[in-house]
Amino acid sequence: MSSISNNNDDFSRCLIFLGCAIPYRVSSYEVSSRSVLAKLGVELVEMSEFNCCGLPLDPISHEAMLVLSAKNLAFAEVQGLNVLTLCPGCAGTFKKVGKILKEDFKLKQQVNERLKEVCGLEFKGTVKVKHLLQFLKEDVGIDKIRAAVIKPLVGLKVADHNGCHVLRPKHYIGFDNPEDPQTLKMLIEATGATCLDYTDKAECCGAPSVGVSDKAALSLARDKLSHIKSVQAQALITICPFCHIMYDTNELRIEKLFNEIYDIPILHYPQLLGLALGLTPEELAFNELKVDPSKIIKQATN
């Protein structure tokens, strides 16, 4: 199967890779992202023949992870399009595998033998992958986003949560500074909202600990919510589906467990941006959020 020639830096028209979790567990992220990207004039092409990025299999079978990831990348090469993901784990896996295979010719041959056997594809390493955060900054641009805002969210004070994987490991991601990230803050402030700093901003949400200790995971999330409340943020902005699940799904549980009240809505960044672009709460799937966002919607739409 031959590949269409690809302009390696062109993301004006790109494949959207949704991964496994977002369509089934966090559809509000997909809906709001599609609405916002359409408003910004981004053309998304559906990636119909995709499988899991491979990340969940890495601890069990590194080889299986490499083949699954390479299959997605090889399919994108056939389409001649770069890949946009909403999940940091998927983006990081694709970037890692792409770099590993391009630097290890023997391993690349082994993976391609498996690909040829199972699906007739070949990984060449000609496409790029970007997470939504990187794409919005580098390919849409802060200035274009700011210019598209018709309802500036002036007076709204929020906190940001980058999560662990969108910028780490830096050796593979190569974008922003994981110890002092600025991109999400810049994108938030492009909407007119104020992005507040808070203690332990770079700490994990706790989601990776759920399988080991539910209580430990909730304690980590509770610490983060407490620090966010202490600076009087009106909402927390996320760009990772699993971070969003950890906070939005568990905030009410944490309040009951620790006998505390936070009242902090958890918004996907595209939901915040969408309000500033004049999109309706329905177009941004606000109804799917667990923590009531009505105060934010009222402030943004008045």
N, C-alpha and C positions, 0 to 999 in steps of 0.2 A: 504494500500500500504506500503510495508516494505522498510526500508532504508538499503542501502549498508553501510557496516562499513567504517568509514572515519578516516584517520590519520589527526588529528586536525591541525597539523602544516605543512602538506605537500601541497605546492603550485607548485610542479614540473609539475603537470597536473591539470588545473583548469578551471572552467566555466567562460566564459567572459560575463558579464552583461553590455549591451550597453545602457539600459535605453531608454527614449523616444526621447530626443532632438538630440543626437549625430548622429544617422543614417540619420536623415532628415535635420538637420540644420548645422552640423559640421562634415560632413563625412571625411574631411581631418584629423581629430583627430583619427578616427577609422582606416582609411587606413594606416596612418603613424605608429600607435601603432601596428597594426597587422604585418606590415613589419619589424619593429624593434624587436618585440618579437620573430618572426620567426627566424630572424638573430641570436638572442641570444639563440635559442634552446628551447624556451618556448612552451609547447604544450597547445593550447587553445581548449576547447570544447564548442561548441555552446549551448547556453541556449535557446532552442527552445520554451519551454512552460513558458514564463515569461510574467509578466504584469508590469505596472508602479510600481516603488519602493514605492509609496504612499505619498511621500513628498508633492506634490502640494495639497493634500486633507487634510493635517493636520489642517490648520486653519478652515476648514469647518466641518470635521468629523474625530476626533482623532481615533475613533474606526475603521473607514474604512481604515485609514492609517496603523494601526496596522495589520489588516487582509491582506491587499494587500502586505505589506512588509513580513509578516510571510509566506504568500503563496510562495513567491519567495525563501525564506530560506528553507522552507519545501521541495520544489522541488529539491533544491540543495542537501538536505539531502538524498533524494531518489537516486540521482546520486552518492552520496558518494564523492562529490568534493567540495572544497572550492571555493569561488567566488572572481573574480578580476573585479573591475569596473574602468571605465575611468572618471566617474563623481563624484566629491566630495559629491554632494548632495545625490546621491544614496548610496555611501559608508557610509556616516554619518547616513542616515536613517536606513540602515540595522544594523549598529553597535548599534545604539540607541535602536531599537526595540528588537534586540537580547538580549541586556543587561536588558532591562525592563522586558521582558517576563521570562527570566531566574531567575530574582529576585522576581517576583510577581506570585506565583503559581496560585492564584485565577484568575488573569487576563489571564494567559497562558491557563487555562482551558476554559475560555470564548472564547478566540480567536480560540482555537482548535475545539470547538463546531461549530463555524462558518465555519472553514476550512473543517471539516468533512461534513458539510451540502452542501457546494458549490462545493467541488472538491475532497473530500475523502483523503485529506492530513492531516498530523499532524506535528506541529512544536515541535522539541525536543531540539534544541539549540546545535547541534553537529558540525556546520560548522563555519568557520571563513570567514570574508570579508575584503579585503584590496583594497585601491585605488592604482592605478598604481604607484604613488610616493612611497608609503610605500613598495609595492611589489618589485620595482626595487632596493631599498636600502637593504631590509631585505632578500629577496629570490634570487635575481640575484646577488646583491652585487656590491659595488663600484669598487672593485678590478677586478672583471670579466668584468665589463663594460669598465674599463680603458684598460684592456688587449685586448678587442675586437676592440678597435679603430684602424683603419688603415689609417685614414686621420685626424690627430689631428688638431683641429681648432685653432691653435696657432695664436695669433694676433687678433682674433675676440673678441670684447668686447660687452657684452650683459648685460641686466638687467633681474631680475627674478620677477615674480608676483605669489605668492602663492594663493591669494584670501582668502576669509573669512572662507570657510567651510571645506577645506581639513584637517585642524587641530583643528577645533572648533566644538562643545564644547569639551574641553580637557577631561572632565569627561567620555565622550563616545568614543572619538577617541583614546586617550591614545598613541599618537605618535608625536614625535618631540615637540618643544616648540612653540606655536602659537605666542608668543610675540617676539621671536627671532629665526625664523625657519632657519634651516641649510641644510635640506636634498636636496631641489631643487638646492641650490647653489653648494653643493657637486657633485650632478649629472651633473650639467652644467660643472663644472671644470674638471670632469672626461673625457669630450670630448676634453679638451685642451683649451677651450675658457676661457676667464676671465669673472667672474660675478661681476658686479659693485654694490656697495651700493648706495643708493640715499635717499633723504628726503621723509618721510612718506611712506616708503616701505611697511608697513603692512596695509595701508589704502585700503578701498573697491574700486572696479573698478567703482561702481555706478549702476551696472545692477539691483539690487533689487529696486532701486528708479524709474526705468523707468515708471512703472505703476502709480506712484504718480505725478512725475514731470520729464518730458523728459529733460528739461533744466537743472535741478539740477543734473540729472544723467550724462549728458554730461559735466557739469562743474567739477564733481568729476573725470571723466576720463581725462579731459583736464589737471587738476592739476597733475595727475600722469604722463601723457605724458610729461608735461613741466619739471618735476623733472628728468625724465629719460633722456630727451634731454640735460639737464644741465650737466650731467656727461658724455655726448658724447657716450652713448650706441648706438650700431649699430642695435640692435633688442631687442624686449621684448619677454621673454619666459614665456608661460603660461602652466598650467596643469589642467585648468578647462574650459569646453566648453562654459559656459556662460560668463566668464571673457574674453575668446578669442573673442566671438561674440561682446562684448561690445567695445573692442579696435579695432579689425580688421574691423568690419563693420562700425564703427562710426568715425574712425580717420579722414577720408576725410570730413565728416560732421563737425567735431570739427574744422578742419582747416578753413573751410568756415565761420563757425559761429563766430569764434574768430579772423579771419584774421591772422592766424599763419601757419607756415609750420613745420611739425615734421619729416616726411620721416622716420618713425620707423616701419619696418616690424614686424608683430606679429606672432611668431612661436609657435606651440605646441612643448613641450619638445621632443617628439619622432621625430619631424622633424629635430631638431638640432642634436640629437643623431644619427639619421639615416644618416645624411651627414658625420658624423665622422666615421660611420661604413662602409662607402663606397657605400651606397644605392643611387640610382639616384633620382633627383627631382620628376620624374614621379612616382616612387615607394612610395614617401612620400607625394604625392598630393599637391605639392607646387602651382600648377596651380589654386587651389581653394582659395588661399589667396587673399584678397581684396587689401591690401597694397603691392606694388611691392617688392618681395624678391630677385630680380635678382642680386643685389649687394652682398647679403649674399651668394647666390649660387655660384657666380663667385669666390668670395674669398675662399670659402670652397672647390671648385673643382679644382682650379688651382694648 
